[in-house]
Amino acid sequence: MRVCVATIVHHPEDARIMHKQIRALLDAGHEVTYVAPFSYYNVTPDAHVTAIDVRRGGGLNRARMALRRGCRDADLVLAHDIDVLRVLPLRRPPIVWDAREEPGGPLRRAAAARARRRHHVIDPSTVPEATLVSSAPPLPGDTRVVHLGRLSAERGVAELVALAERLAPHGIRLDLIGSADPRVRPMLRDAQRVGLLDWFGYVPLRHALRMTEGALAGISLSREPGLPAKILDYMGRGVPVVSTPQELVERAACGLTVSFDTESVLHAVLDLKEDPELRAAMGARGHQAARARHHWPDQAPAFVSLLERWAGATAAAPAPAVGYGFSRS
């Protein structure tokens, strides 16, 4: 099967796209053409894919031309943002939209509704959210908290910066691991310049996950529906979760749920700092739940089979595994 994976906005090394889905397709022996903004993010394409550079913010005509090239001879297109669906060529293979999140704004929501009617859709009901679970993570420590993933005003950057200032007198440092919306970068640079926190910017998946290990807590602040992937990442590393209300966190008893404000997060973190047995138990429960139900290599074969069925393709002979870099045992 030849699959064209396309994004106009996401980082080409996006964990979900490159390190989970594309890796699973390659390991199953399928060919992948990857349309993504490589130059914009200064990324060298993976040698195992056929790369087509698309200019981020370069206009729909340029994107349409890149996608037309990517669709050539493809058996299936896997689209990762609504804008890709706006530039589909007239003659095209079956389309799959990975609807990881509902777009904002009435026009984009209307486009998403049309996409659900016209195309195949991947969401948690068809492919459960998953992470790469480590075999035996260290126990949670008590000197730092982490936030993994893209940073934006909607995801609580102002609250995180305020949290860093409140945690400093308690000997706790905040690590921010992920790219940031241009509008909040000055705030983050200023906070780092005065020593409030460490902002590492974009970090490749396997390194980012290792950087979370041993943290006192992993922070997730969101007003959007759905399960943020970072929560599973924390669980898979044995890190207690401090999150705005999430059913999974409460069901697995792997963390504390808080309001979307600095004061609530601060008290939750300090409670975990003062109770090493509690944070160790929460970390262990989260890790156990992630290993049992949310380990991506366990989900990958079903994901590949679903795309094969939608493409009307037969399974390919497995290629030599490119690998995820983590052990299941």
C-alpha beads as a LAMMPS data file, in Angstrom:
LAMMPS data file: protein, C-alpha beads

329 atoms
328 bonds

1 atom types
1 bond types

-500.0 500.0 xlo xhi
-500.0 500.0 ylo yhi
-500.0 500.0 zlo zhi

Masses

1 110.0

Atoms # bond

1 1 1 0.000 0.000 0.000
2 1 1 1.223 3.487 -0.867
3 1 1 0.065 6.109 1.644
4 1 1 0.315 9.872 1.315
5 1 1 0.475 11.396 4.799
6 1 1 -0.145 15.136 4.702
7 1 1 -0.021 18.096 7.058
8 1 1 0.289 21.795 6.327
9 1 1 0.622 23.059 9.894
10 1 1 2.062 20.357 12.161
11 1 1 5.760 19.911 12.907
12 1 1 7.109 17.162 10.598
13 1 1 8.424 15.313 13.669
14 1 1 5.011 15.451 15.338
15 1 1 4.851 12.467 17.697
16 1 1 1.482 11.213 16.496
17 1 1 2.218 11.591 12.787
18 1 1 5.863 10.600 12.423
19 1 1 6.739 8.518 15.452
20 1 1 3.521 6.537 15.705
21 1 1 1.488 6.393 12.496
22 1 1 4.184 6.680 9.830
23 1 1 6.484 4.402 11.809
24 1 1 3.716 1.790 12.038
25 1 1 3.100 1.954 8.284
26 1 1 6.792 1.601 7.496
27 1 1 7.214 -1.298 9.902
28 1 1 4.287 -3.035 8.192
29 1 1 6.081 -2.784 4.842
30 1 1 4.051 0.022 3.277
31 1 1 5.408 2.984 1.302
32 1 1 4.895 6.490 2.680
33 1 1 5.002 9.839 0.910
34 1 1 5.073 12.586 3.514
35 1 1 3.821 16.092 2.653
36 1 1 4.870 18.437 5.458
37 1 1 6.494 21.852 6.110
38 1 1 10.061 20.533 6.454
39 1 1 11.824 23.775 5.496
40 1 1 9.694 25.937 7.773
41 1 1 10.685 23.840 10.785
42 1 1 14.245 23.237 9.537
43 1 1 13.747 19.453 9.622
44 1 1 15.639 16.912 7.550
45 1 1 13.102 14.306 6.327
46 1 1 13.366 10.735 7.508
47 1 1 15.267 8.654 4.980
48 1 1 12.525 5.994 4.956
49 1 1 9.833 8.295 3.490
50 1 1 9.435 10.136 0.189
51 1 1 9.316 13.741 1.372
52 1 1 7.482 16.631 -0.293
53 1 1 8.068 20.029 1.271
54 1 1 5.059 22.303 1.662
55 1 1 5.370 25.929 2.649
56 1 1 3.607 26.607 5.941
57 1 1 1.367 29.640 5.451
58 1 1 2.322 29.701 1.782
59 1 1 -1.234 29.740 0.466
60 1 1 -3.669 27.076 -0.646
61 1 1 -2.437 26.963 -4.255
62 1 1 1.054 25.922 -3.188
63 1 1 -0.424 23.376 -0.803
64 1 1 -2.687 22.047 -3.548
65 1 1 0.301 21.516 -5.855
66 1 1 2.251 19.689 -3.133
67 1 1 -0.709 17.462 -2.335
68 1 1 -1.308 16.700 -6.005
69 1 1 2.261 15.405 -6.190
70 1 1 1.780 13.411 -2.998
71 1 1 -1.448 11.811 -4.205
72 1 1 0.129 10.602 -7.427
73 1 1 0.033 6.769 -7.335
74 1 1 -1.145 6.792 -3.681
75 1 1 -3.687 4.211 -2.527
76 1 1 -4.783 6.366 0.417
77 1 1 -4.364 9.885 1.778
78 1 1 -4.044 10.372 5.552
79 1 1 -4.772 14.056 6.257
80 1 1 -3.880 15.633 9.587
81 1 1 -5.536 19.034 9.406
82 1 1 -8.626 20.619 7.939
83 1 1 -6.615 22.759 5.512
84 1 1 -5.375 19.618 3.756
85 1 1 -8.984 18.673 3.050
86 1 1 -9.519 22.075 1.399
87 1 1 -6.860 21.402 -1.263
88 1 1 -7.612 17.823 -2.289
89 1 1 -7.196 17.151 -6.030
90 1 1 -10.320 16.202 -7.937
91 1 1 -8.944 12.782 -8.845
92 1 1 -7.779 11.203 -5.646
93 1 1 -7.658 7.970 -3.659
94 1 1 -9.750 7.377 -0.516
95 1 1 -9.248 10.072 2.136
96 1 1 -8.763 9.532 5.870
97 1 1 -8.968 12.505 8.205
98 1 1 -7.227 12.186 11.556
99 1 1 -9.550 14.323 13.666
100 1 1 -7.354 14.659 16.729
101 1 1 -9.161 17.831 17.786
102 1 1 -12.188 19.818 16.721
103 1 1 -11.155 22.999 14.869
104 1 1 -12.173 26.363 16.276
105 1 1 -14.429 28.848 14.564
106 1 1 -17.785 28.253 12.854
107 1 1 -16.396 27.922 9.317
108 1 1 -13.758 25.384 10.294
109 1 1 -16.261 23.445 12.411
110 1 1 -18.613 23.339 9.405
111 1 1 -15.721 22.038 7.275
112 1 1 -15.032 19.373 9.900
113 1 1 -18.678 18.293 9.849
114 1 1 -18.572 17.944 6.047
115 1 1 -15.327 15.974 6.294
116 1 1 -16.932 13.507 8.688
117 1 1 -19.712 12.897 6.179
118 1 1 -17.476 12.575 3.122
119 1 1 -14.329 10.832 4.334
120 1 1 -13.106 8.102 6.636
121 1 1 -12.302 9.462 10.094
122 1 1 -9.785 8.449 12.733
123 1 1 -10.709 9.482 16.246
124 1 1 -10.563 7.779 19.668
125 1 1 -13.561 5.621 18.758
126 1 1 -11.672 4.037 15.833
127 1 1 -8.035 4.278 17.000
128 1 1 -7.643 4.724 20.777
129 1 1 -5.215 7.338 22.013
130 1 1 -1.880 5.783 22.925
131 1 1 1.700 6.530 23.913
132 1 1 5.065 4.783 24.075
133 1 1 5.197 3.195 27.518
134 1 1 8.560 2.659 29.178
135 1 1 9.311 -0.690 30.777
136 1 1 10.343 0.519 34.256
137 1 1 10.355 4.289 34.831
138 1 1 12.042 5.812 37.890
139 1 1 9.984 6.910 40.869
140 1 1 8.627 10.469 40.800
141 1 1 11.009 12.977 42.368
142 1 1 10.262 16.213 44.208
143 1 1 12.317 18.985 42.550
144 1 1 10.621 19.642 39.194
145 1 1 7.318 19.516 37.353
146 1 1 6.967 19.200 33.585
147 1 1 4.638 20.320 30.828
148 1 1 4.959 18.363 27.589
149 1 1 3.505 19.575 24.296
150 1 1 2.736 22.734 22.370
151 1 1 2.406 25.897 24.423
152 1 1 -0.322 28.468 23.814
153 1 1 -2.597 30.841 25.665
154 1 1 -5.429 28.313 25.335
155 1 1 -3.240 25.696 27.005
156 1 1 -2.458 27.836 30.013
157 1 1 0.902 29.492 29.312
158 1 1 0.143 32.478 31.552
159 1 1 -0.928 30.125 34.332
160 1 1 2.219 28.020 33.865
161 1 1 4.526 31.027 34.085
162 1 1 2.721 32.198 37.232
163 1 1 2.999 28.660 38.614
164 1 1 6.765 28.657 38.066
165 1 1 7.074 31.837 40.112
166 1 1 4.984 30.383 42.952
167 1 1 6.900 27.083 42.980
168 1 1 10.387 28.586 43.108
169 1 1 10.359 29.300 46.903
170 1 1 9.511 25.604 47.441
171 1 1 12.569 24.422 45.529
172 1 1 10.521 23.153 42.556
173 1 1 11.404 24.048 38.982
174 1 1 9.140 23.970 35.924
175 1 1 10.346 22.347 32.686
176 1 1 8.442 23.250 29.511
177 1 1 9.071 20.813 26.656
178 1 1 7.501 21.786 23.359
179 1 1 7.161 24.410 20.672
180 1 1 5.159 27.558 21.364
181 1 1 2.642 29.748 19.622
182 1 1 4.412 32.920 18.373
183 1 1 2.158 35.082 20.540
184 1 1 3.438 33.563 23.801
185 1 1 7.125 33.188 22.966
186 1 1 8.139 36.599 24.394
187 1 1 6.512 35.697 27.721
188 1 1 8.372 32.382 27.825
189 1 1 11.714 33.955 26.880
190 1 1 11.308 36.597 29.592
191 1 1 10.468 33.948 32.212
192 1 1 13.473 31.871 31.220
193 1 1 15.769 34.907 31.151
194 1 1 15.014 35.708 34.802
195 1 1 15.430 32.066 35.819
196 1 1 11.817 31.172 36.567
197 1 1 11.680 28.092 34.344
198 1 1 13.414 26.114 31.616
199 1 1 11.797 26.185 28.175
200 1 1 13.431 23.617 25.908
201 1 1 11.375 24.229 22.763
202 1 1 10.656 21.360 20.421
203 1 1 12.346 18.100 21.484
204 1 1 12.079 14.807 19.506
205 1 1 9.595 12.374 21.010
206 1 1 11.883 9.754 22.511
207 1 1 14.023 12.417 24.206
208 1 1 11.020 14.410 25.389
209 1 1 9.489 11.350 27.023
210 1 1 12.731 10.536 28.805
211 1 1 12.926 14.134 30.023
212 1 1 9.581 13.713 31.790
213 1 1 10.771 10.720 33.818
214 1 1 11.384 11.294 37.507
215 1 1 9.286 14.472 37.624
216 1 1 7.113 15.310 40.599
217 1 1 4.120 15.848 38.304
218 1 1 3.092 16.373 34.701
219 1 1 0.812 19.368 34.091
220 1 1 -2.098 19.457 31.633
221 1 1 -4.372 22.505 31.436
222 1 1 -7.062 22.495 28.778
223 1 1 -10.531 23.896 28.166
224 1 1 -10.905 21.839 24.989
225 1 1 -12.852 18.556 24.835
226 1 1 -11.007 15.291 24.447
227 1 1 -8.035 13.628 26.087
228 1 1 -4.735 15.532 25.720
229 1 1 -1.995 13.186 24.530
230 1 1 0.362 14.547 27.189
231 1 1 -1.689 12.850 29.917
232 1 1 -0.959 9.429 28.442
233 1 1 2.687 10.432 28.014
234 1 1 2.938 11.245 31.724
235 1 1 1.220 8.006 32.659
236 1 1 3.511 5.997 30.408
237 1 1 6.536 7.486 32.196
238 1 1 5.169 6.832 35.707
239 1 1 4.643 10.548 36.431
240 1 1 1.615 11.675 38.503
241 1 1 -0.783 13.858 36.527
242 1 1 -2.070 17.267 37.586
243 1 1 -4.829 18.057 35.115
244 1 1 -8.013 19.957 34.536
245 1 1 -10.849 17.411 34.949
246 1 1 -10.285 14.252 32.908
247 1 1 -12.220 11.015 33.289
248 1 1 -9.161 8.846 32.653
249 1 1 -7.117 10.518 35.400
250 1 1 -9.938 10.053 37.882
251 1 1 -10.707 6.479 36.819
252 1 1 -7.075 5.367 36.958
253 1 1 -6.441 7.341 40.175
254 1 1 -3.150 8.437 38.659
255 1 1 -3.214 12.108 39.575
256 1 1 -5.089 15.119 40.871
257 1 1 -7.672 17.160 38.959
258 1 1 -7.728 20.935 39.347
259 1 1 -9.398 24.095 38.128
260 1 1 -7.864 26.077 35.264
261 1 1 -5.991 28.460 37.577
262 1 1 -2.554 28.774 39.115
263 1 1 -3.685 28.475 42.724
264 1 1 -5.347 25.089 42.199
265 1 1 -2.338 23.690 40.346
266 1 1 0.053 25.021 42.992
267 1 1 -1.789 23.307 45.853
268 1 1 -1.952 20.012 43.949
269 1 1 1.787 20.067 43.244
270 1 1 2.631 20.904 46.848
271 1 1 0.365 18.114 48.090
272 1 1 2.307 15.659 45.932
273 1 1 5.632 17.055 47.116
274 1 1 4.678 16.514 50.748
275 1 1 3.492 12.925 50.202
276 1 1 6.075 10.711 48.446
277 1 1 3.972 7.585 48.986
278 1 1 0.976 9.189 47.267
279 1 1 2.946 10.330 44.231
280 1 1 4.683 6.960 43.909
281 1 1 1.326 5.146 44.060
282 1 1 -0.252 7.501 41.505
283 1 1 2.718 7.156 39.177
284 1 1 2.588 3.364 39.424
285 1 1 -1.168 3.228 38.780
286 1 1 -0.848 5.495 35.757
287 1 1 1.993 3.431 34.340
288 1 1 0.059 0.197 34.832
289 1 1 -3.044 1.612 33.123
290 1 1 -0.986 2.945 30.202
291 1 1 0.782 -0.394 29.698
292 1 1 -2.499 -2.280 29.783
293 1 1 -4.568 -0.135 27.406
294 1 1 -2.594 2.705 25.825
295 1 1 0.734 1.340 24.546
296 1 1 1.042 2.395 20.895
297 1 1 2.893 -0.699 19.584
298 1 1 -0.126 -2.731 20.756
299 1 1 -2.497 -0.407 18.858
300 1 1 -0.376 -0.014 15.721
301 1 1 -1.395 -3.263 13.934
302 1 1 -5.093 -2.382 14.213
303 1 1 -4.374 1.125 12.898
304 1 1 -2.526 -0.276 9.875
305 1 1 -5.244 -2.861 9.213
306 1 1 -7.899 -0.150 9.288
307 1 1 -6.051 1.898 6.663
308 1 1 -5.504 -1.215 4.530
309 1 1 -9.227 -1.934 4.618
310 1 1 -10.173 1.628 3.693
311 1 1 -7.651 1.606 0.840
312 1 1 -8.873 -1.776 -0.377
313 1 1 -5.279 -2.926 -0.147
314 1 1 -3.796 -6.218 0.919
315 1 1 -1.328 -6.337 3.757
316 1 1 2.276 -5.818 2.750
317 1 1 5.136 -8.026 3.766
318 1 1 6.542 -6.524 6.967
319 1 1 9.675 -4.479 6.397
320 1 1 12.667 -4.616 8.727
321 1 1 11.387 -2.719 11.736
322 1 1 12.421 0.900 11.938
323 1 1 11.477 0.692 15.599
324 1 1 10.000 2.923 18.263
325 1 1 13.012 2.924 20.541
326 1 1 11.119 1.524 23.527
327 1 1 10.683 -1.956 24.946
328 1 1 7.277 -3.466 25.694
329 1 1 8.655 -5.957 28.208

Bonds

1 1 1 2
2 1 2 3
3 1 3 4
4 1 4 5
5 1 5 6
6 1 6 7
7 1 7 8
8 1 8 9
9 1 9 10
10 1 10 11
11 1 11 12
12 1 12 13
13 1 13 14
14 1 14 15
15 1 15 16
16 1 16 17
17 1 17 18
18 1 18 19
19 1 19 20
20 1 20 21
21 1 21 22
22 1 22 23
23 1 23 24
24 1 24 25
25 1 25 26
26 1 26 27
27 1 27 28
28 1 28 29
29 1 29 30
30 1 30 31
31 1 31 32
32 1 32 33
33 1 33 34
34 1 34 35
35 1 35 36
36 1 36 37
37 1 37 38
38 1 38 39
39 1 39 40
40 1 40 41
41 1 41 42
42 1 42 43
43 1 43 44
44 1 44 45
45 1 45 46
46 1 46 47
47 1 47 48
48 1 48 49
49 1 49 50
50 1 50 51
51 1 51 52
52 1 52 53
53 1 53 54
54 1 54 55
55 1 55 56
56 1 56 57
57 1 57 58
58 1 58 59
59 1 59 60
60 1 60 61
61 1 61 62
62 1 62 63
63 1 63 64
64 1 64 65
65 1 65 66
66 1 66 67
67 1 67 68
68 1 68 69
69 1 69 70
70 1 70 71
71 1 71 72
72 1 72 73
73 1 73 74
74 1 74 75
75 1 75 76
76 1 76 77
77 1 77 78
78 1 78 79
79 1 79 80
80 1 80 81
81 1 81 82
82 1 82 83
83 1 83 84
84 1 84 85
85 1 85 86
86 1 86 87
87 1 87 88
88 1 88 89
89 1 89 90
90 1 90 91
91 1 91 92
92 1 92 93
93 1 93 94
94 1 94 95
95 1 95 96
96 1 96 97
97 1 97 98
98 1 98 99
99 1 99 100
100 1 100 101
101 1 101 102
102 1 102 103
103 1 103 104
104 1 104 105
105 1 105 106
106 1 106 107
107 1 107 108
108 1 108 109
109 1 109 110
110 1 110 111
111 1 111 112
112 1 112 113
113 1 113 114
114 1 114 115
115 1 115 116
116 1 116 117
117 1 117 118
118 1 118 119
119 1 119 120
120 1 120 121
121 1 121 122
122 1 122 123
123 1 123 124
124 1 124 125
125 1 125 126
126 1 126 127
127 1 127 128
128 1 128 129
129 1 129 130
130 1 130 131
131 1 131 132
132 1 132 133
133 1 133 134
134 1 134 135
135 1 135 136
136 1 136 137
137 1 137 138
138 1 138 139
139 1 139 140
140 1 140 141
141 1 141 142
142 1 142 143
143 1 143 144
144 1 144 145
145 1 145 146
146 1 146 147
147 1 147 148
148 1 148 149
149 1 149 150
150 1 150 151
151 1 151 152
152 1 152 153
153 1 153 154
154 1 154 155
155 1 155 156
156 1 156 157
157 1 157 158
158 1 158 159
159 1 159 160
160 1 160 161
161 1 161 162
162 1 162 163
163 1 163 164
164 1 164 165
165 1 165 166
166 1 166 167
167 1 167 168
168 1 168 169
169 1 169 170
170 1 170 171
171 1 171 172
172 1 172 173
173 1 173 174
174 1 174 175
175 1 175 176
176 1 176 177
177 1 177 178
178 1 178 179
179 1 179 180
180 1 180 181
181 1 181 182
182 1 182 183
183 1 183 184
184 1 184 185
185 1 185 186
186 1 186 187
187 1 187 188
188 1 188 189
189 1 189 190
190 1 190 191
191 1 191 192
192 1 192 193
193 1 193 194
194 1 194 195
195 1 195 196
196 1 196 197
197 1 197 198
198 1 198 199
199 1 199 200
200 1 200 201
201 1 201 202
202 1 202 203
203 1 203 204
204 1 204 205
205 1 205 206
206 1 206 207
207 1 207 208
208 1 208 209
209 1 209 210
210 1 210 211
211 1 211 212
212 1 212 213
213 1 213 214
214 1 214 215
215 1 215 216
216 1 216 217
217 1 217 218
218 1 218 219
219 1 219 220
220 1 220 221
221 1 221 222
222 1 222 223
223 1 223 224
224 1 224 225
225 1 225 226
226 1 226 227
227 1 227 228
228 1 228 229
229 1 229 230
230 1 230 231
231 1 231 232
232 1 232 233
233 1 233 234
234 1 234 235
235 1 235 236
236 1 236 237
237 1 237 238
238 1 238 239
239 1 239 240
240 1 240 241
241 1 241 242
242 1 242 243
243 1 243 244
244 1 244 245
245 1 245 246
246 1 246 247
247 1 247 248
248 1 248 249
249 1 249 250
250 1 250 251
251 1 251 252
252 1 252 253
253 1 253 254
254 1 254 255
255 1 255 256
256 1 256 257
257 1 257 258
258 1 258 259
259 1 259 260
260 1 260 261
261 1 261 262
262 1 262 263
263 1 263 264
264 1 264 265
265 1 265 266
266 1 266 267
267 1 267 268
268 1 268 269
269 1 269 270
270 1 270 271
271 1 271 272
272 1 272 273
273 1 273 274
274 1 274 275
275 1 275 276
276 1 276 277
277 1 277 278
278 1 278 279
279 1 279 280
280 1 280 281
281 1 281 282
282 1 282 283
283 1 283 284
284 1 284 285
285 1 285 286
286 1 286 287
287 1 287 288
288 1 288 289
289 1 289 290
290 1 290 291
291 1 291 292
292 1 292 293
293 1 293 294
294 1 294 295
295 1 295 296
296 1 296 297
297 1 297 298
298 1 298 299
299 1 299 300
300 1 300 301
301 1 301 302
302 1 302 303
303 1 303 304
304 1 304 305
305 1 305 306
306 1 306 307
307 1 307 308
308 1 308 309
309 1 309 310
310 1 310 311
311 1 311 312
312 1 312 313
313 1 313 314
314 1 314 315
315 1 315 316
316 1 316 317
317 1 317 318
318 1 318 319
319 1 319 320
320 1 320 321
321 1 321 322
322 1 322 323
323 1 323 324
324 1 324 325
325 1 325 326
326 1 326 327
327 1 327 328
328 1 328 329
